[in-house]
Every structure is written in structure tokens, then in C-alpha cells.
């Protein structure tokens, strides 16, 4: 089976992890700050807070921005459930903005219209969470303009997008957002096994997120009221969580960051080659924009322009899996999940996301995918379509 995504682990990665295993620190040691520094170097952000998953990063990002009961957060339906769940963890209400007709990212025209309606109803969001689907950045300039106009915070869910660019600068520089979140799951661009990070240019937000990732406890004597009691003193100053990243995971991540440029270059070359190989097939290829470069976490095509019930997609999916091609589907719209249906969302609420879902198929894409494997993927797709 050719998987849709797979980590790429080098001898240097293994050596870095082994070195940490032989050290005095398996957690709360020097590897996490080293990994955080690498993230800041690559993105240009001032602060990075590494945690055990992107879900954890989204959660503490929402908390740091003060999201809580009585507040509203908006994201897109076309995402993994964590992009919405993080707001529910805070006791907030969740709503969605539909995706672009020609792509998979948040539709800024739909966002502007929804904001105008929400303002009239006194129901504006406190936090907006745009998702950079597949590694392709949202239109962050326009989102930032609307954030200024309607006074909401922005958390970029860039789980797919480390190594990508927008407007000539790295995704994650937080020029147009309060916080940007990355994922380091094994199928993502860079992996720590499991892990995530929240980046920001706001030192106060970073300090809050660092406190929240470790039980709300500080050992900073300058920040404690009981420091005079002795060097053993620590204080819980907030209701935090055990969201820490281990040094083992951070050592792997820091080593992987040395190959970020190579990973993205290989993914981009494979995506370019897919564009050519699929040129004569009746499929929609992923969107491209002149002002941004995707990190190419996913290569998601669309099948059957008139097949909104997903019959063709189901047929192609089954045929390709039977042929040993590990295609996948990203994503079942969040509002169609039973939990969110119980909250009152219904099929038809967000037709753009539903239409994309019914036709979407993710083809294998990872740095070690060979041209021979890629040819097999396309051949199997042609066979399934005929």
C-alpha cells in the first residue's frame, strides 16, 4: 500500500533522539527551547511555545486570548474537528464560515457578509480560526482587515502549512494574526512524533501559554508571591494542563527542522508533477495563488463536477484502495459530525464545504514518494475513472 502521507526519518534524526535518551533530560530540558528557537528562526515570529499536540496549542491559544463562556469562535467546516473543539473546551460557542467556491479555504466574502449580519445581531465572534488547508495559506491580509474592522482575534490554524509562504513571508510570522499554530504529527511537513506549537509576536500571550501548558505553575521567582520561602517554591497561578512536549519529541523536531526546506521542495516538485500527470483527466486540481506558496501537506483533487452525492468519489476511493493506493478524504465537514448535529447544525448549512467533501480525494504525497509510485497512483486513478 502506498500511503497518503508518511514521515521521513534520517540517521541524523535518530542520532538526535538517541543523544537525548542518553542525556539527563527526557522532559523539561534544553531540547524544547532549542526546537522553539528553530521555529522562530524559520518563521520570523518572536515567540514559540511547543506543546504535545496542535490541539493543545489551539486550546491554550484560545484561553490566552480570553475565550470563554458567552463568547463565540468561528472557523471553517472543512477541517479536522480540533479546529472547532478547541473553542468548546473553553466553554465558548462555535460557528462556521463556508469555504471558497474555487478552493478549500475560508471564503472572505462570506466572512464579511456573516460579520455584518453578526454585528447587527450583537453576535460577533471573539476569535476567528482560519485554516490553511493542505498547506495553502488563507487570504490573511483580508482577514486582518476584517479583524481590525470588527474587533476580533485571529488564530491561524497552520497545522498543514509550516514551510509555506504568504505575501512573500513565511507562514507563522504572525503579521496578520495574534497566534499561529503548527502540527507535527507524523504525516505533516515536520514531525516530532506527536506535537504542536503556538507562535506569536506578543510576549504576554506567550507567557500565558507557557503557564497554561504546564499546570498553570511557575517557578519564576520574579513572578511569585512566595519566593522568599526557599528555592523549592513553585506556585500555581492558573488552571493549566499537562500539555508539555518532551525533550525526546523536541530533539526529533529540531533535527527535522534542518530539512524543512528540502521537505517542502520535494513536496512542491511532486505536486507540480501531479499537475502535469493529471492534466488530461477530468479532475479538479488544488488551487494555486500568485501571492502564496503552499507547503503541500495534501494534494487533494475534486472528482465529478456534477456528482454532489459522492457516488463517483466512493467508487474511485474503493478501486484505488483495492489497487494498493492509500488515498484518503480530507475532511468530513465538522458540522456534519453527530456531536455538532446535536448542537443544531444541519446538512445544507455550509454548501461549499459539503460540495467539496462529496468530491474530494487526497492522493499520496510525501517527500520519499518516488516518481514510479506517483505514476502508479495516476494509473490507478485513470483506471478507476474509466
MARVEXFI-323840 format. One record per residue (C-alpha): x, y, z; chain; residue number from 1; residue in three letters. Coordinates in steps of 0.001 Angstrom, whole numbers, m for minus. Layout:
N
REC       u       v       w mol seq type
REC       X       Y       Z   A NUM  ALA
...
This chain:
386
REC       u       v       w mol seq type
REC       0       0       0   A   1  UNK
REC    1313    3444    m941   A   2  UNK
REC     127    5627    1990   A   3  UNK
REC   m1304    9115    1504   A   4  UNK
REC    1325   10510    3890   A   5  UNK
REC    4406    9261    5697   A   6  UNK
REC    7184   10648    7878   A   7  UNK
REC   10764   10859    6615   A   8  UNK
REC   13275    9906    9324   A   9  UNK
REC   17015   10294    8723   A  10  UNK
REC   20048    8923   10536   A  11  UNK
REC   20588   12415   11946   A  12  UNK
REC   17050   12372   13387   A  13  UNK
REC   17718    9033   15049   A  14  UNK
REC   21069   10205   16398   A  15  UNK
REC   19465   13330   17850   A  16  UNK
REC   16839   11289   19683   A  17  UNK
REC   19394    8762   20932   A  18  UNK
REC   21592   11584   22210   A  19  UNK
REC   18645   12918   24201   A  20  UNK
REC   17791    9461   25532   A  21  UNK
REC   21345    9205   26854   A  22  UNK
REC   21218   12672   28410   A  23  UNK
REC   19980   13761   31820   A  24  UNK
REC   16830   15291   30376   A  25  UNK
REC   13931   13417   28803   A  26  UNK
REC   11496   16245   29503   A  27  UNK
REC   11675   19900   30599   A  28  UNK
REC   15284   20068   29446   A  29  UNK
REC   17204   22007   26768   A  30  UNK
REC   15744   20333   23658   A  31  UNK
REC   12361   22098   23805   A  32  UNK
REC   13831   25646   23885   A  33  UNK
REC   16168   24615   21065   A  34  UNK
REC   13220   23456   18957   A  35  UNK
REC   11269   26619   19781   A  36  UNK
REC   14244   28742   18695   A  37  UNK
REC   14365   26871   15367   A  38  UNK
REC   10666   27607   14802   A  39  UNK
REC   11241   31316   15426   A  40  UNK
REC   14253   31366   13103   A  41  UNK
REC   12322   29764   10248   A  42  UNK
REC    9128   31813   10610   A  43  UNK
REC   10382   35138   11940   A  44  UNK
REC    7946   35013   14875   A  45  UNK
REC    9206   36412   18174   A  46  UNK
REC    7904   33629   20445   A  47  UNK
REC    7188   29900   20096   A  48  UNK
REC    5518   27657   22669   A  49  UNK
REC    5946   23930   21939   A  50  UNK
REC    3293   21536   23240   A  51  UNK
REC    2259   17901   22880   A  52  UNK
REC    m205   18432   20003   A  53  UNK
REC   m1644   21098   17746   A  54  UNK
REC   m4972   20521   19514   A  55  UNK
REC   m3328   21539   22792   A  56  UNK
REC   m1816   24568   21055   A  57  UNK
REC   m5227   25640   19767   A  58  UNK
REC   m6738   25206   23229   A  59  UNK
REC   m4183   27325   25091   A  60  UNK
REC   m4222   29890   22271   A  61  UNK
REC   m7974   30331   22763   A  62  UNK
REC   m7542   30599   26535   A  63  UNK
REC   m4698   33097   26210   A  64  UNK
REC   m6975   35326   24119   A  65  UNK
REC   m9632   35187   26829   A  66  UNK
REC  m12148   32991   25016   A  67  UNK
REC  m14700   31636   27460   A  68  UNK
REC  m18391   31141   28273   A  69  UNK
REC  m20599   33629   26477   A  70  UNK
REC  m18035   34140   23692   A  71  UNK
REC  m18202   32927   20098   A  72  UNK
REC  m15479   31465   17880   A  73  UNK
REC  m15742   30922   14124   A  74  UNK
REC  m13760   28525   11940   A  75  UNK
REC  m14386   26600    8706   A  76  UNK
REC  m16332   23321    8369   A  77  UNK
REC  m13654   21899    6044   A  78  UNK
REC  m11118   20994    8717   A  79  UNK
REC  m10304   18427   11359   A  80  UNK
REC  m12605   18653   14382   A  81  UNK
REC   m9860   20095   16624   A  82  UNK
REC  m10180   23497   14927   A  83  UNK
REC  m13683   23800   16388   A  84  UNK
REC  m13379   21652   19509   A  85  UNK
REC  m10730   23963   20985   A  86  UNK
REC  m13346   26691   21460   A  87  UNK
REC  m15812   24294   23067   A  88  UNK
REC  m13116   23281   25566   A  89  UNK
REC  m13182   26928   26712   A  90  UNK
REC  m16949   26949   27164   A  91  UNK
REC  m17464   29144   24110   A  92  UNK
REC  m19942   28737   21247   A  93  UNK
REC  m18762   27634   17795   A  94  UNK
REC  m19991   28665   14355   A  95  UNK
REC  m18589   28255   10859   A  96  UNK
REC  m17777   30268    7744   A  97  UNK
REC  m18102   28467    4422   A  98  UNK
REC  m15169   27855    2074   A  99  UNK
REC  m14312   29494   m1233   A 100  UNK
REC  m16134   28231   m4345   A 101  UNK
REC  m12801   27696   m6119   A 102  UNK
REC  m10815   26350   m3184   A 103  UNK
REC  m10865   24874     296   A 104  UNK
REC  m10017   27871    2499   A 105  UNK
REC  m12259   30337    4307   A 106  UNK
REC  m14296   32470    1912   A 107  UNK
REC  m13502   36054    2908   A 108  UNK
REC  m16546   37389    1047   A 109  UNK
REC  m18769   35021    3035   A 110  UNK
REC  m16878   36028    6187   A 111  UNK
REC  m17510   39730    5578   A 112  UNK
REC  m21209   39162    4949   A 113  UNK
REC  m21544   36988    8049   A 114  UNK
REC  m19738   39591   10163   A 115  UNK
REC  m22112   42323    9009   A 116  UNK
REC  m25101   40173    9983   A 117  UNK
REC  m23495   39237   13306   A 118  UNK
REC  m22802   42872   14133   A 119  UNK
REC  m26450   43741   13557   A 120  UNK
REC  m27465   40917   15888   A 121  UNK
REC  m24822   41652   18541   A 122  UNK
REC  m23265   38224   17927   A 123  UNK
REC  m19751   38988   16676   A 124  UNK
REC  m17044   36375   17257   A 125  UNK
REC  m14273   36968   19773   A 126  UNK
REC  m11896   34629   17911   A 127  UNK
REC  m11643   33587   14265   A 128  UNK
REC   m9686   30432   13354   A 129  UNK
REC   m8919   30307    9605   A 130  UNK
REC   m7386   27011    8448   A 131  UNK
REC   m4631   26833    5804   A 132  UNK
REC   m5973   23732    4080   A 133  UNK
REC   m3372   21451    2549   A 134  UNK
REC    m614   23962    3290   A 135  UNK
REC   m2111   26775    1179   A 136  UNK
REC   m2482   29977    3211   A 137  UNK
REC   m5775   31783    3578   A 138  UNK
REC   m6059   35421    2483   A 139  UNK
REC   m4635   36728    5744   A 140  UNK
REC   m4446   40405    4694   A 141  UNK
REC   m8186   40493    4119   A 142  UNK
REC   m8856   38564    7320   A 143  UNK
REC   m6663   41010    9261   A 144  UNK
REC   m8555   43951    7729   A 145  UNK
REC  m11848   42467    8875   A 146  UNK
REC  m10388   41690   12310   A 147  UNK
REC   m9496   45357   12703   A 148  UNK
REC  m12922   46473   11481   A 149  UNK
REC  m14932   44074   13688   A 150  UNK
REC  m12515   43778   16614   A 151  UNK
REC  m11902   40025   16838   A 152  UNK
REC   m8741   37994   17446   A 153  UNK
REC   m7195   35684   14833   A 154  UNK
REC   m5609   32274   15410   A 155  UNK
REC   m4134   30809   12225   A 156  UNK
REC   m4585   27039   12176   A 157  UNK
REC   m1467   26407   10096   A 158  UNK
REC   m1257   22739   11062   A 159  UNK
REC    m676   21942    7376   A 160  UNK
REC    1464   24896    6457   A 161  UNK
REC    4911   25139    8063   A 162  UNK
REC    7337   25968    5278   A 163  UNK
REC    4703   27701    3187   A 164  UNK
REC    4672   31429    2395   A 165  UNK
REC    2103   34203    2129   A 166  UNK
REC    2724   37639     653   A 167  UNK
REC    6447   36896     354   A 168  UNK
REC    6947   35914    4007   A 169  UNK
REC    6827   32615    5936   A 170  UNK
REC    3548   31311    7260   A 171  UNK
REC    3855   31658   11025   A 172  UNK
REC    5355   35152   11174   A 173  UNK
REC    2062   36333   12753   A 174  UNK
REC    1980   39597   10789   A 175  UNK
REC   m1756   39187   10281   A 176  UNK
REC   m2737   37166   13357   A 177  UNK
REC   m2422   37068   17120   A 178  UNK
REC   m1256   33444   17210   A 179  UNK
REC    m299   30816   14639   A 180  UNK
REC    m487   27082   15363   A 181  UNK
REC    1535   24283   13737   A 182  UNK
REC    1149   20497   13915   A 183  UNK
REC    3997   17980   13997   A 184  UNK
REC    2003   14773   13547   A 185  UNK
REC    3921   12134   11511   A 186  UNK
REC    2092   12885    8238   A 187  UNK
REC    2740   16636    8494   A 188  UNK
REC    5684   18507    6928   A 189  UNK
REC    7898   18178   10026   A 190  UNK
REC    7269   15657   12790   A 191  UNK
REC    8002   15288   16484   A 192  UNK
REC    6025   12016   16647   A 193  UNK
REC    3104   13916   18137   A 194  UNK
REC    3354   17605   18858   A 195  UNK
REC    2375   21143   18105   A 196  UNK
REC    3374   24742   18713   A 197  UNK
REC    1776   28156   19106   A 198  UNK
REC    3726   31118   17731   A 199  UNK
REC    3115   34784   18495   A 200  UNK
REC    4753   38203   18460   A 201  UNK
REC    3046   39116   21746   A 202  UNK
REC    5230   38319   24803   A 203  UNK
REC    2256   38428   27173   A 204  UNK
REC     358   35830   25121   A 205  UNK
REC    3468   33622   25006   A 206  UNK
REC    3909   33893   28772   A 207  UNK
REC     288   32913   29350   A 208  UNK
REC     524   29934   27002   A 209  UNK
REC    3728   28725   28668   A 210  UNK
REC    1979   28897   32027   A 211  UNK
REC   m1063   27017   30745   A 212  UNK
REC     948   24221   29102   A 213  UNK
REC    2459   23209   32462   A 214  UNK
REC    m391   23015   35003   A 215  UNK
REC    m530   26806   35395   A 216  UNK
REC    2586   26505   37558   A 217  UNK
REC    5568   28848   37588   A 218  UNK
REC    8992   28628   39239   A 219  UNK
REC    9940   32144   38160   A 220  UNK
REC   10856   33833   41449   A 221  UNK
REC   10176   37258   39997   A 222  UNK
REC    6582   36248   39319   A 223  UNK
REC    5879   34541   42653   A 224  UNK
REC    4472   35973   45877   A 225  UNK
REC    6040   33190   47986   A 226  UNK
REC    9559   33185   46543   A 227  UNK
REC   11135   34112   49888   A 228  UNK
REC   10143   30751   51372   A 229  UNK
REC   13018   28986   49627   A 230  UNK
REC   14425   27743   46314   A 231  UNK
REC   11960   24815   46250   A 232  UNK
REC    8913   27046   45909   A 233  UNK
REC    6560   26891   42936   A 234  UNK
REC    3138   28482   42504   A 235  UNK
REC      36   27506   40602   A 236  UNK
REC   m1279   30773   39205   A 237  UNK
REC   m3814   29447   36698   A 238  UNK
REC   m5793   26302   35966   A 239  UNK
REC   m3391   24834   33434   A 240  UNK
REC   m2787   21488   31777   A 241  UNK
REC     m49   18956   31215   A 242  UNK
REC     489   19895   27575   A 243  UNK
REC    4296   19857   27665   A 244  UNK
REC    6352   18491   24785   A 245  UNK
REC    9045   16006   25824   A 246  UNK
REC   12711   16575   25055   A 247  UNK
REC   12668   13335   23067   A 248  UNK
REC    9997   14751   20742   A 249  UNK
REC   11674   18165   20574   A 250  UNK
REC   15037   16611   19684   A 251  UNK
REC   13398   14888   16724   A 252  UNK
REC   11654   18120   15742   A 253  UNK
REC   14811   20233   15943   A 254  UNK
REC   16629   17742   13723   A 255  UNK
REC   13725   17665   11254   A 256  UNK
REC   13735   21455   11034   A 257  UNK
REC   17153   21239    9380   A 258  UNK
REC   15415   19601    6417   A 259  UNK
REC   12281   21749    6272   A 260  UNK
REC   13350   23463    3053   A 261  UNK
REC   14164   20126    1442   A 262  UNK
REC   10858   18612    2558   A 263  UNK
REC    8837   21458    1064   A 264  UNK
REC   10901   21481   m2151   A 265  UNK
REC   10292   17752   m2683   A 266  UNK
REC    6595   18073   m1941   A 267  UNK
REC    6327   21025   m4318   A 268  UNK
REC    8107   19141   m7122   A 269  UNK
REC    5764   16182   m6658   A 270  UNK
REC    2712   18476   m6636   A 271  UNK
REC    3946   20144   m9841   A 272  UNK
REC    4390   16723  m11396   A 273  UNK
REC     866   15688  m10339   A 274  UNK
REC    m463   18801  m12068   A 275  UNK
REC    1130   17641  m15315   A 276  UNK
REC     204   13964  m14986   A 277  UNK
REC   m3420   14829  m14228   A 278  UNK
REC   m3690   17446  m16974   A 279  UNK
REC   m5885   15339  m19266   A 280  UNK
REC   m8048   13791  m16568   A 281  UNK
REC  m11494   15149  m15590   A 282  UNK
REC  m10440   16169  m12088   A 283  UNK
REC  m10057   19474  m10304   A 284  UNK
REC   m6530   20140   m9085   A 285  UNK
REC   m5601   22051   m5910   A 286  UNK
REC   m5751   25862   m6138   A 287  UNK
REC   m2640   27970   m6562   A 288  UNK
REC   m2197   31688   m5905   A 289  UNK
REC     478   34098   m7089   A 290  UNK
REC     900   35667   m3640   A 291  UNK
REC    1466   32431   m1712   A 292  UNK
REC    3376   29155   m1894   A 293  UNK
REC    1828   26044    m401   A 294  UNK
REC    3763   23751    1916   A 295  UNK
REC    1898   20913     146   A 296  UNK
REC     864   18842    3118   A 297  UNK
REC   m2006   17487     999   A 298  UNK
REC   m2687   17082   m2697   A 299  UNK
REC   m6496   16956   m2749   A 300  UNK
REC   m8289   16660   m6085   A 301  UNK
REC  m12010   17031   m6878   A 302  UNK
REC  m13914   14418   m8868   A 303  UNK
REC  m17090   14638  m10904   A 304  UNK
REC  m18339   18183  m11426   A 305  UNK
REC  m21964   17018  m11205   A 306  UNK
REC  m21543   14348   m8556   A 307  UNK
REC  m22502   16138   m5343   A 308  UNK
REC  m23780   12905   m3778   A 309  UNK
REC  m20291   11404   m3718   A 310  UNK
REC  m21100    8240   m5719   A 311  UNK
REC  m18153    8643   m8076   A 312  UNK
REC  m15764    9502   m5240   A 313  UNK
REC  m16800    6390   m3310   A 314  UNK
REC  m16241    4236   m6403   A 315  UNK
REC  m12808    5728   m7132   A 316  UNK
REC  m11783    5514   m3466   A 317  UNK
REC  m12633    1807   m3277   A 318  UNK
REC  m10971     962   m6593   A 319  UNK
REC   m7763    2786   m5705   A 320  UNK
REC   m7562    1250   m2225   A 321  UNK
REC   m8041   m2178   m3824   A 322  UNK
REC   m5136   m1346   m6159   A 323  UNK
REC   m2867    m611   m3188   A 324  UNK
REC   m3109    3187   m3336   A 325  UNK
REC   m3767    4688     106   A 326  UNK
REC   m5986    7587    m933   A 327  UNK
REC   m7862    9439    1783   A 328  UNK
REC  m10549   12113    2197   A 329  UNK
REC   m9994   15482    3905   A 330  UNK
REC  m12362   16329    5563   A 331  UNK
REC  m15827   15285    6620   A 332  UNK
REC  m17260   18763    7366   A 333  UNK
REC  m17294   19347   11109   A 334  UNK
REC  m20917   20464   11160   A 335  UNK
REC  m21967   17052    9793   A 336  UNK
REC  m20436   15171   12736   A 337  UNK
REC  m23060   13744   15152   A 338  UNK
REC  m21774   15818   18061   A 339  UNK
REC  m22212   19060   16110   A 340  UNK
REC  m25541   17931   14663   A 341  UNK
REC  m26700   17633   18289   A 342  UNK
REC  m25682   21286   18734   A 343  UNK
REC  m28137   22271   15991   A 344  UNK
REC  m26102   22258   12783   A 345  UNK
REC  m27712   20656    9740   A 346  UNK
REC  m26796   19379    6292   A 347  UNK
REC  m27104   22284    3856   A 348  UNK
REC  m25826   24899    6321   A 349  UNK
REC  m22491   25239    4522   A 350  UNK
REC  m22957   24076     925   A 351  UNK
REC  m19441   24966    m241   A 352  UNK
REC  m17786   22673    2277   A 353  UNK
REC  m20365   19936    1656   A 354  UNK
REC  m19862   20123   m2101   A 355  UNK
REC  m16084   19936   m1741   A 356  UNK
REC  m16348   16996     645   A 357  UNK
REC  m18552   14978   m1724   A 358  UNK
REC  m15930   15218   m4471   A 359  UNK
REC  m12617   15394   m2589   A 360  UNK
REC   m9927   12741   m2799   A 361  UNK
REC   m6441   13100   m1320   A 362  UNK
REC   m3660   11475   m3352   A 363  UNK
REC    m423   10212   m1766   A 364  UNK
REC    2140   12962   m1204   A 365  UNK
REC    5241   12778     991   A 366  UNK
REC    8960   13537     454   A 367  UNK
REC   10019    9940    m184   A 368  UNK
REC    7277    9240   m2748   A 369  UNK
REC    9071    8097   m5913   A 370  UNK
REC    8145    9006   m9477   A 371  UNK
REC    7404    5319  m10079   A 372  UNK
REC    4986    5331   m7135   A 373  UNK
REC    3432    8555   m8393   A 374  UNK
REC    2964    7007  m11853   A 375  UNK
REC    1185    4059  m10199   A 376  UNK
REC   m1113    6464   m8346   A 377  UNK
REC   m2124    8238  m11544   A 378  UNK
REC   m2516    4999  m13480   A 379  UNK
REC   m4807    3619  m10785   A 380  UNK
REC   m6813    6872  m10831   A 381  UNK
REC   m7234    6661  m14629   A 382  UNK
REC   m8360    3051  m14348   A 383  UNK
REC  m10853    3887  m11579   A 384  UNK
REC  m12290    6794  m13532   A 385  UNK
REC  m12901    4602  m16602   A 386  UNK
